[in-house]
Amino acid sequence: MWQMIVERMPSLLGWFCTLLAFLVPYVTYKINQHLHRTADPPWKREENSSGGSS
């Protein structure tokens, strides 16, 4: 029984690719958030904090 379960488990490369599939977009999202907080001009920050008009 245990052998059947172990045979169906993904390889180390499969686990690594799964981890990268999560980490790459998450890190990109976090970096983008940080850049917007620090580099957006004041008029853009005011637009985001008011919720927008549309």
N, C-alpha and C positions, 0 to 999 in steps of 0.2 A: 504494500500500500504506500509506504513512504517513498519507495523508489519511483512509483508512478507520479507522485506529486513533484519530486525533485526533477524528473525529466521534463515536466511541463513548465517549470520555472524559466523565466527569461535569462539569457546569458548576462554576464557582467556588462557587455557592450549595450545590451538592451536596457538595463537599469540606468546606465550612464546617459544614454540618449533620452530616456524618459525624464531624468533629472534636468538635462539641458533644455528640454522642451518646456519645462516649467520655469527654470531660472532665467533664461535669456529674455523672454518677454517681461517677466517680473522686474528684473534689473533695469531694463529699458524704460519701463513705466516709472519706476522710482527715480531714475536719473532725469527723465522728462519733467516730473513733478518738481524736483529740486531746481532745475533750470528755470522753470516758469516762476517759481517763488523768488528766485534771486535776480533774474535777468529781464523780466517783463517790465516795460515802461509803466510809469504811474497811471497813465490813462487806461492802460489795459487792466491793471489791478482793480481799479475802481469799477470797470465794466463787469469783471468777474464777481466782485463782492456784492454787487447790487442784484445779481441774478439774471441780468439781461432783460431786454424789452420785448423779445419775441416769444 
